[in-house]
Amino acid sequence: MQPFVRGAGRSMILLIVGLSILAGCHRDNQGEDQHAAIPGDAATYQLRGIVVSSDAAKGIVTIDTEAIPGLMGAMTMPYKLAQPGVATELHQGDHVNARLRVSTSASVLDQIDVTAQAKPDYKPEKFYNVPAPGQTVPNFKFLNQSGKTITMEQFRGKVLLVTFIYTRCPLPDYCIRMSRNFATVQKQLAANPALYDKAHLLSVSFDPGHDTPKVLRSYGSAYTGEHGVEAFSHWDFAAPASSELEQVDQFFDVGVSPGANNTLTHSLSTAIISPGGKIFRWYPSNDWDPSIVVNDIKQAVAQ
């Protein structure tokens, strides 16, 4: 990470922005921003961490977060901002405190306080790659639902849509939503045989200790809607070896930490990989629409 210095004027701007955020939290509906409304019964947590990156266009900030008691262990993951414009005032290396509001359907970050500006000696424990268009995907290996080893390279020549799940995930807006969205994509692709033949789906589990081929086959069958040989001809469910899991997670920006009752706290990552084995599009959250993804697949095929 390259060190950088910001002057006193910058500190004053951050102070003003911080005060504006705090004031705004008491004006309208107890601080709920119209851009990212959260139900009034949402649980609230205090978050502390260091900014890894910020995206003002998407209103997202990625934070190397300390453990949040009662919610999750320490991990790096993206958060949606209640006020998207605040992202322009958050920079790599800034130390922040914030309020994280979590409901059953969404989460949002507000009441952000920059406690210390970027320090030259800050180095996160892990460096997570942010998948970018044109980036070559390593030839990762996985064990699929049939007990066979599959690799990224074997899908060269086709568009590969890949997402990350684990079969014990209980949250409807995380792994379950990803799998349901993939089932919808599968149906839409099947309606266009020419496009269907040029694409493939891959759901990768980041819980290889539990998600064995047998477990993945049972889980996948519920979503493919097919049985026998054809059930997984167009959609694989697979997991990397435990020794390679961290490399896969870091490349696709998937943060995972142990939760309570055999659950895992994790971020989301879905990517379209071009026929040439490069990132074509990356979706870092759960707010993508299957129809839009199918259209992106068409574009990737046409390239």
MARZAKE-374853 format. One record per residue (C-alpha): residue in three letters; z, x, y; residue number from 1. Coordinates in pm, 1 decimal. Each point is the difference from the previous one (the first is absolute). Layout:
@r=Ala; Z=Z; X=X; Y=Y; k=NUM
...
//
This chain:
@r=Met; Z=0.0; X=0.0; Y=0.0; k=1
@r=Gln; Z=-94.5; X=145.9; Y=338.9; k=2
@r=Pro; Z=280.4; X=7.1; Y=260.0; k=3
@r=Phe; Z=-55.8; X=-165.8; Y=333.1; k=4
@r=Val; Z=202.1; X=-51.1; Y=320.5; k=5
@r=Arg; Z=29.7; X=-301.5; Y=227.6; k=6
@r=Gly; Z=140.4; X=22.7; Y=350.2; k=7
@r=Ala; Z=275.8; X=-183.4; Y=186.0; k=8
@r=Gly; Z=-242.9; X=-262.8; Y=128.3; k=9
@r=Arg; Z=-73.9; X=-90.4; Y=-360.0; k=10
@r=Ser; Z=372.5; X=-48.8; Y=-66.6; k=11
@r=Met; Z=26.1; X=-242.3; Y=290.2; k=12
@r=Ile; Z=-293.2; X=-203.1; Y=-132.4; k=13
@r=Leu; Z=164.9; X=-23.9; Y=-342.4; k=14
@r=Leu; Z=328.4; X=-103.8; Y=161.1; k=15
@r=Ile; Z=-171.9; X=-277.6; Y=196.4; k=16
@r=Val; Z=-188.2; X=-117.7; Y=-308.9; k=17
@r=Gly; Z=322.3; X=3.5; Y=-203.3; k=18
@r=Leu; Z=176.4; X=-211.1; Y=261.9; k=19
@r=Ser; Z=-294.9; X=-239.7; Y=8.8; k=20
@r=Ile; Z=15.2; X=-39.9; Y=-376.4; k=21
@r=Leu; Z=372.2; X=-73.2; Y=8.3; k=22
@r=Ala; Z=-38.2; X=-245.1; Y=287.2; k=23
@r=Gly; Z=-289.2; X=-175.1; Y=-171.0; k=24
@r=Cys; Z=211.0; X=-52.1; Y=-310.9; k=25
@r=His; Z=228.7; X=-233.3; Y=192.1; k=26
@r=Arg; Z=-258.8; X=-201.5; Y=190.3; k=27
@r=Asp; Z=-210.9; X=-192.0; Y=-248.0; k=28
@r=Asn; Z=134.1; X=-153.4; Y=-319.0; k=29
@r=Gln; Z=260.9; X=271.1; Y=-50.1; k=30
@r=Gly; Z=-247.1; X=282.8; Y=17.7; k=31
@r=Glu; Z=-273.0; X=-129.4; Y=-228.4; k=32
@r=Asp; Z=-332.4; X=115.6; Y=133.7; k=33
@r=Gln; Z=-288.7; X=-246.1; Y=-5.8; k=34
@r=His; Z=-221.8; X=259.5; Y=-162.7; k=35
@r=Ala; Z=224.7; X=45.9; Y=-304.4; k=36
@r=Ala; Z=229.1; X=-301.6; Y=-38.6; k=37
@r=Ile; Z=270.8; X=19.0; Y=-265.7; k=38
@r=Pro; Z=195.9; X=-303.4; Y=-126.0; k=39
@r=Gly; Z=343.0; X=-43.1; Y=158.3; k=40
@r=Asp; Z=173.2; X=49.0; Y=-335.0; k=41
@r=Ala; Z=-138.8; X=352.3; Y=-45.1; k=42
@r=Ala; Z=245.8; X=270.1; Y=-105.7; k=43
@r=Thr; Z=47.8; X=281.4; Y=250.7; k=44
@r=Tyr; Z=55.3; X=369.5; Y=-66.2; k=45
@r=Gln; Z=47.0; X=307.1; Y=214.4; k=46
@r=Leu; Z=-268.9; X=259.5; Y=-56.6; k=47
@r=Arg; Z=15.3; X=368.2; Y=85.6; k=48
@r=Gly; Z=-272.7; X=252.7; Y=-50.6; k=49
@r=Ile; Z=-270.9; X=225.7; Y=136.3; k=50
@r=Val; Z=-344.5; X=-116.7; Y=105.4; k=51
@r=Val; Z=-279.1; X=135.8; Y=-219.7; k=52
@r=Ser; Z=-288.2; X=-181.6; Y=171.1; k=53
@r=Ser; Z=-73.8; X=-308.8; Y=210.0; k=54
@r=Asp; Z=-302.5; X=-228.7; Y=25.0; k=55
@r=Ala; Z=-16.4; X=-207.2; Y=317.4; k=56
@r=Ala; Z=-312.9; X=-185.8; Y=-113.1; k=57
@r=Lys; Z=181.8; X=-138.9; Y=-303.1; k=58
@r=Gly; Z=347.3; X=-9.3; Y=152.7; k=59
@r=Ile; Z=138.6; X=214.4; Y=-281.6; k=60
@r=Val; Z=231.1; X=300.7; Y=3.2; k=61
@r=Thr; Z=62.3; X=216.6; Y=-306.8; k=62
@r=Ile; Z=355.5; X=134.1; Y=-17.0; k=63
@r=Asp; Z=172.3; X=253.0; Y=-225.1; k=64
@r=Thr; Z=294.1; X=-236.4; Y=-45.5; k=65
@r=Glu; Z=358.0; X=79.1; Y=-96.4; k=66
@r=Ala; Z=158.5; X=-211.9; Y=-273.4; k=67
@r=Ile; Z=69.7; X=-356.3; Y=116.6; k=68
@r=Pro; Z=317.2; X=-125.6; Y=-173.5; k=69
@r=Gly; Z=-60.3; X=-320.7; Y=-187.1; k=70
@r=Leu; Z=-378.7; X=24.2; Y=27.4; k=71
@r=Met; Z=-160.2; X=326.1; Y=-110.2; k=72
@r=Gly; Z=35.8; X=371.5; Y=-45.7; k=73
@r=Ala; Z=-143.4; X=262.9; Y=232.3; k=74
@r=Met; Z=-379.8; X=-17.5; Y=10.0; k=75
@r=Thr; Z=-305.0; X=29.4; Y=221.9; k=76
@r=Met; Z=-180.0; X=-328.0; Y=62.2; k=77
@r=Pro; Z=-188.6; X=-199.1; Y=267.4; k=78
@r=Tyr; Z=167.6; X=-276.6; Y=201.8; k=79
@r=Lys; Z=-156.7; X=-278.3; Y=205.2; k=80
@r=Leu; Z=117.9; X=-0.3; Y=360.3; k=81
@r=Ala; Z=115.3; X=-319.1; Y=170.6; k=82
@r=Gln; Z=-169.4; X=132.4; Y=313.7; k=83
@r=Pro; Z=-316.4; X=186.8; Y=-110.0; k=84
@r=Gly; Z=-45.1; X=176.0; Y=333.6; k=85
@r=Val; Z=322.5; X=196.1; Y=-51.4; k=86
@r=Ala; Z=-190.1; X=214.3; Y=-251.4; k=87
@r=Thr; Z=-159.9; X=188.8; Y=289.5; k=88
@r=Glu; Z=346.0; X=122.8; Y=101.2; k=89
@r=Leu; Z=101.4; X=120.3; Y=-346.3; k=90
@r=His; Z=-112.0; X=346.7; Y=-101.7; k=91
@r=Gln; Z=16.3; X=221.5; Y=-304.5; k=92
@r=Gly; Z=343.7; X=156.7; Y=-28.5; k=93
@r=Asp; Z=187.8; X=-247.3; Y=221.2; k=94
@r=His; Z=343.2; X=-98.3; Y=-136.8; k=95
@r=Val; Z=51.1; X=-375.7; Y=19.7; k=96
@r=Asn; Z=253.6; X=-272.5; Y=-64.7; k=97
@r=Ala; Z=-132.0; X=-353.9; Y=-42.7; k=98
@r=Arg; Z=69.2; X=-344.8; Y=-136.6; k=99
@r=Leu; Z=-189.1; X=-98.3; Y=-314.5; k=100
@r=Arg; Z=-25.7; X=-375.7; Y=-59.0; k=101
@r=Val; Z=-94.5; X=-102.8; Y=-353.7; k=102
@r=Ser; Z=-78.7; X=-348.9; Y=-130.7; k=103
@r=Thr; Z=-147.3; X=-109.7; Y=-331.3; k=104
@r=Ser; Z=-347.8; X=2.3; Y=151.2; k=105
@r=Ala; Z=-10.4; X=279.7; Y=256.8; k=106
@r=Ser; Z=182.8; X=280.9; Y=177.4; k=107
@r=Val; Z=-12.5; X=132.3; Y=355.3; k=108
@r=Leu; Z=153.0; X=282.4; Y=203.9; k=109
@r=Asp; Z=146.4; X=-49.9; Y=347.1; k=110
@r=Gln; Z=280.9; X=117.1; Y=232.0; k=111
@r=Ile; Z=-137.0; X=353.3; Y=-25.1; k=112
@r=Asp; Z=201.8; X=278.4; Y=161.9; k=113
@r=Val; Z=-140.1; X=354.7; Y=17.9; k=114
@r=Thr; Z=312.9; X=211.6; Y=-44.4; k=115
@r=Ala; Z=-173.7; X=338.9; Y=10.5; k=116
@r=Gln; Z=-350.7; X=110.6; Y=77.2; k=117
@r=Ala; Z=-205.8; X=206.1; Y=-240.6; k=118
@r=Lys; Z=148.8; X=328.2; Y=-112.2; k=119
@r=Pro; Z=-224.3; X=295.6; Y=-97.2; k=120
@r=Asp; Z=205.0; X=79.3; Y=-310.7; k=121
@r=Tyr; Z=-22.0; X=-345.4; Y=-157.8; k=122
@r=Lys; Z=-159.7; X=-4.3; Y=-344.3; k=123
@r=Pro; Z=12.3; X=-310.4; Y=-220.5; k=124
@r=Glu; Z=103.8; X=50.1; Y=-362.2; k=125
@r=Lys; Z=-333.0; X=-137.7; Y=-119.0; k=126
@r=Phe; Z=-336.7; X=-16.9; Y=167.9; k=127
@r=Tyr; Z=-184.2; X=-325.6; Y=-66.1; k=128
@r=Asn; Z=-373.3; X=-7.5; Y=38.5; k=129
@r=Val; Z=-148.7; X=-284.1; Y=204.0; k=130
@r=Pro; Z=-323.9; X=-92.2; Y=-182.0; k=131
@r=Ala; Z=-290.4; X=31.4; Y=241.3; k=132
@r=Pro; Z=-368.1; X=-98.0; Y=-36.3; k=133
@r=Gly; Z=-201.0; X=282.9; Y=-151.0; k=134
@r=Gln; Z=298.5; X=168.1; Y=-164.7; k=135
@r=Thr; Z=-68.6; X=110.3; Y=-358.6; k=136
@r=Val; Z=231.7; X=-156.8; Y=-256.7; k=137
@r=Pro; Z=141.6; X=246.8; Y=-254.2; k=138
@r=Asn; Z=-87.1; X=-55.1; Y=-364.4; k=139
@r=Phe; Z=329.3; X=-164.9; Y=-91.1; k=140
@r=Lys; Z=58.8; X=-99.4; Y=-362.7; k=141
@r=Phe; Z=166.1; X=-317.9; Y=-123.8; k=142
@r=Leu; Z=93.8; X=-162.9; Y=-329.6; k=143
@r=Asn; Z=-136.9; X=-353.4; Y=-4.1; k=144
@r=Gln; Z=97.8; X=-325.5; Y=-170.5; k=145
@r=Ser; Z=-189.8; X=102.5; Y=-315.2; k=146
@r=Gly; Z=176.8; X=334.7; Y=-30.8; k=147
@r=Lys; Z=-312.2; X=187.4; Y=113.5; k=148
@r=Thr; Z=-12.0; X=271.8; Y=263.8; k=149
@r=Ile; Z=-219.6; X=-91.5; Y=294.1; k=150
@r=Thr; Z=-87.2; X=213.8; Y=301.5; k=151
@r=Met; Z=-121.0; X=-56.5; Y=352.1; k=152
@r=Glu; Z=-321.3; X=187.8; Y=-72.2; k=153
@r=Gln; Z=-106.4; X=-236.8; Y=-276.0; k=154
@r=Phe; Z=-48.0; X=-270.4; Y=263.6; k=155
@r=Arg; Z=-244.7; X=211.0; Y=201.5; k=156
@r=Gly; Z=-312.5; X=-202.7; Y=70.3; k=157
@r=Lys; Z=205.3; X=-317.3; Y=52.2; k=158
@r=Val; Z=222.9; X=-124.5; Y=277.3; k=159
@r=Leu; Z=361.7; X=17.3; Y=-115.0; k=160
@r=Leu; Z=261.1; X=-230.9; Y=149.2; k=161
@r=Val; Z=347.6; X=137.7; Y=-70.8; k=162
@r=Thr; Z=345.8; X=-132.6; Y=80.9; k=163
@r=Phe; Z=358.7; X=89.1; Y=-96.1; k=164
@r=Ile; Z=250.5; X=-223.5; Y=-177.0; k=165
@r=Tyr; Z=279.6; X=0.7; Y=-254.5; k=166
@r=Thr; Z=39.6; X=-279.2; Y=-253.3; k=167
@r=Arg; Z=368.3; X=-75.0; Y=69.8; k=168
@r=Cys; Z=-54.0; X=-59.6; Y=372.3; k=169
@r=Pro; Z=169.1; X=-332.7; Y=87.8; k=170
@r=Leu; Z=-136.0; X=-43.8; Y=352.5; k=171
@r=Pro; Z=-287.1; X=-249.5; Y=44.4; k=172
@r=Asp; Z=-142.1; X=180.1; Y=303.9; k=173
@r=Tyr; Z=-16.7; X=344.1; Y=-158.3; k=174
@r=Cys; Z=-124.2; X=83.9; Y=-350.6; k=175
@r=Ile; Z=-46.9; X=-364.7; Y=-97.6; k=176
@r=Arg; Z=-211.4; X=-61.4; Y=309.1; k=177
@r=Met; Z=-206.3; X=312.2; Y=-64.6; k=178
@r=Ser; Z=-71.7; X=-111.2; Y=-357.4; k=179
@r=Arg; Z=-86.3; X=-354.4; Y=107.4; k=180
@r=Asn; Z=-228.1; X=135.5; Y=271.3; k=181
@r=Phe; Z=-171.7; X=221.7; Y=-255.9; k=182
@r=Ala; Z=-49.5; X=-303.4; Y=-226.5; k=183
@r=Thr; Z=-168.6; X=-176.9; Y=293.2; k=184
@r=Val; Z=-217.9; X=304.5; Y=69.5; k=185
@r=Gln; Z=-91.9; X=8.5; Y=-369.6; k=186
@r=Lys; Z=-116.2; X=-362.9; Y=11.2; k=187
@r=Gln; Z=-198.9; X=49.2; Y=319.5; k=188
@r=Leu; Z=-171.8; X=307.3; Y=-139.8; k=189
@r=Ala; Z=-80.4; X=-185.2; Y=-323.8; k=190
@r=Ala; Z=-187.5; X=-259.0; Y=206.8; k=191
@r=Asn; Z=-239.3; X=279.4; Y=101.8; k=192
@r=Pro; Z=-108.3; X=171.7; Y=-327.4; k=193
@r=Ala; Z=-189.2; X=278.5; Y=176.4; k=194
@r=Leu; Z=305.4; X=92.0; Y=207.3; k=195
@r=Tyr; Z=236.1; X=-50.4; Y=-294.7; k=196
@r=Asp; Z=-185.6; X=262.9; Y=-202.6; k=197
@r=Lys; Z=37.4; X=253.8; Y=280.3; k=198
@r=Ala; Z=375.6; X=-32.9; Y=43.4; k=199
@r=His; Z=320.1; X=46.5; Y=-198.3; k=200
@r=Leu; Z=365.7; X=-88.9; Y=58.5; k=201
@r=Leu; Z=300.2; X=221.0; Y=-73.8; k=202
@r=Ser; Z=367.7; X=-94.6; Y=31.7; k=203
@r=Val; Z=220.7; X=309.0; Y=-19.6; k=204
@r=Ser; Z=368.5; X=-24.6; Y=-88.4; k=205
@r=Phe; Z=243.6; X=243.1; Y=162.3; k=206
@r=Asp; Z=255.2; X=-79.2; Y=-273.6; k=207
@r=Pro; Z=-144.2; X=187.2; Y=-302.1; k=208
@r=Gly; Z=335.8; X=17.3; Y=-176.8; k=209
@r=His; Z=3.2; X=-376.8; Y=-44.1; k=210
@r=Asp; Z=-364.5; X=-99.3; Y=40.5; k=211
@r=Thr; Z=-135.4; X=116.4; Y=-334.6; k=212
@r=Pro; Z=-347.4; X=-101.9; Y=-119.2; k=213
@r=Lys; Z=153.4; X=-295.6; Y=-187.3; k=214
@r=Val; Z=185.0; X=-120.5; Y=309.8; k=215
@r=Leu; Z=-306.1; X=47.4; Y=221.6; k=216
@r=Arg; Z=-219.0; X=-191.7; Y=-246.1; k=217
@r=Ser; Z=239.4; X=-293.7; Y=-2.7; k=218
@r=Tyr; Z=32.9; X=4.3; Y=379.2; k=219
@r=Gly; Z=-371.3; X=42.4; Y=62.3; k=220
@r=Ser; Z=-101.3; X=-280.2; Y=-235.2; k=221
@r=Ala; Z=182.1; X=-247.1; Y=221.8; k=222
@r=Tyr; Z=-225.7; X=93.9; Y=292.8; k=223
@r=Thr; Z=-338.6; X=71.9; Y=-155.6; k=224
@r=Gly; Z=-9.5; X=-344.8; Y=-159.0; k=225
@r=Glu; Z=-197.0; X=141.6; Y=-291.0; k=226
@r=His; Z=83.4; X=109.9; Y=-352.6; k=227
@r=Gly; Z=-138.4; X=238.0; Y=-258.9; k=228
@r=Val; Z=-240.9; X=283.0; Y=73.5; k=229
@r=Glu; Z=-118.2; X=-149.5; Y=330.1; k=230
@r=Ala; Z=349.8; X=-40.2; Y=146.3; k=231
@r=Phe; Z=6.8; X=348.5; Y=154.2; k=232
@r=Ser; Z=-368.4; X=92.0; Y=9.8; k=233
@r=His; Z=-7.2; X=-26.7; Y=379.6; k=234
@r=Trp; Z=365.9; X=41.7; Y=94.3; k=235
@r=Asp; Z=232.3; X=270.3; Y=-133.3; k=236
@r=Phe; Z=378.2; X=7.3; Y=20.9; k=237
@r=Ala; Z=128.1; X=354.4; Y=-33.6; k=238
@r=Ala; Z=272.3; X=250.1; Y=86.9; k=239
@r=Pro; Z=-4.1; X=375.9; Y=60.1; k=240
@r=Ala; Z=214.4; X=236.5; Y=-200.3; k=241
@r=Ser; Z=347.8; X=37.0; Y=148.6; k=242
@r=Ser; Z=-79.5; X=364.7; Y=78.1; k=243
@r=Glu; Z=-298.3; X=-103.8; Y=215.6; k=244
@r=Leu; Z=149.2; X=-312.8; Y=158.5; k=245
@r=Glu; Z=118.1; X=172.1; Y=317.3; k=246
@r=Gln; Z=-343.7; X=148.7; Y=71.1; k=247
@r=Val; Z=-166.0; X=-339.3; Y=-40.9; k=248
@r=Asp; Z=258.5; X=-175.6; Y=217.2; k=249
@r=Gln; Z=-21.1; X=258.7; Y=276.4; k=250
@r=Phe; Z=-380.7; X=-2.1; Y=11.4; k=251
@r=Phe; Z=-15.8; X=-379.7; Y=30.4; k=252
@r=Asp; Z=302.7; X=-15.4; Y=233.7; k=253
@r=Val; Z=218.7; X=-197.1; Y=-242.0; k=254
@r=Gly; Z=371.7; X=42.6; Y=69.7; k=255
@r=Val; Z=226.6; X=-91.7; Y=-291.9; k=256
@r=Ser; Z=377.1; X=16.4; Y=-43.7; k=257
@r=Pro; Z=243.5; X=-154.4; Y=-250.3; k=258
@r=Gly; Z=147.6; X=-341.5; Y=80.5; k=259
@r=Ala; Z=263.1; X=-218.6; Y=-160.2; k=260
@r=Asn; Z=-39.1; X=-168.5; Y=-340.0; k=261
@r=Asn; Z=-296.7; X=210.2; Y=-118.5; k=262
@r=Thr; Z=-201.5; X=-76.6; Y=312.1; k=263
@r=Leu; Z=-190.9; X=249.7; Y=212.9; k=264
@r=Thr; Z=-20.1; X=2.2; Y=377.2; k=265
@r=His; Z=-356.0; X=88.2; Y=91.1; k=266
@r=Ser; Z=-279.5; X=-14.4; Y=252.6; k=267
@r=Leu; Z=-346.0; X=-140.4; Y=-68.8; k=268
@r=Ser; Z=-337.0; X=170.2; Y=-23.9; k=269
@r=Thr; Z=-343.6; X=-135.2; Y=-88.1; k=270
@r=Ala; Z=-320.8; X=199.5; Y=28.6; k=271
@r=Ile; Z=-372.9; X=-35.1; Y=-49.5; k=272
@r=Ile; Z=-149.1; X=315.9; Y=-147.4; k=273
@r=Ser; Z=-373.4; X=52.1; Y=43.5; k=274
@r=Pro; Z=-243.1; X=73.5; Y=-284.8; k=275
@r=Gly; Z=18.6; X=363.7; Y=109.5; k=276
@r=Gly; Z=376.0; X=13.7; Y=-54.8; k=277
@r=Lys; Z=107.1; X=-11.3; Y=364.9; k=278
@r=Ile; Z=228.8; X=-234.3; Y=191.5; k=279
@r=Phe; Z=-210.0; X=-275.3; Y=156.1; k=280
@r=Arg; Z=274.8; X=-229.8; Y=125.7; k=281
@r=Trp; Z=380.5; X=0.5; Y=-20.5; k=282
@r=Tyr; Z=238.6; X=-292.8; Y=40.9; k=283
@r=Pro; Z=365.2; X=113.3; Y=49.1; k=284
@r=Ser; Z=163.8; X=-341.9; Y=-13.9; k=285
@r=Asn; Z=-18.3; X=-343.2; Y=-165.1; k=286
@r=Asp; Z=-188.5; X=-181.1; Y=276.4; k=287
@r=Trp; Z=-353.6; X=58.7; Y=-125.6; k=288
@r=Asp; Z=-218.4; X=-292.3; Y=-102.8; k=289
@r=Pro; Z=-191.5; X=9.0; Y=-333.1; k=290
@r=Ser; Z=-320.7; X=-127.5; Y=162.2; k=291
@r=Ile; Z=7.9; X=279.4; Y=257.1; k=292
@r=Val; Z=57.4; X=256.2; Y=-275.4; k=293
@r=Val; Z=-296.5; X=-135.6; Y=-196.8; k=294
@r=Asn; Z=-213.1; X=36.9; Y=314.2; k=295
@r=Asp; Z=122.9; X=358.6; Y=37.3; k=296
@r=Ile; Z=-95.2; X=63.9; Y=-363.2; k=297
@r=Lys; Z=-351.1; X=-123.9; Y=81.1; k=298
@r=Gln; Z=-17.3; X=247.7; Y=287.5; k=299
@r=Ala; Z=120.3; X=283.5; Y=-222.4; k=300
@r=Val; Z=-266.8; X=-84.8; Y=-258.7; k=301
@r=Ala; Z=-270.1; X=-7.9; Y=268.7; k=302
@r=Gln; Z=83.8; X=346.9; Y=131.9; k=303
//
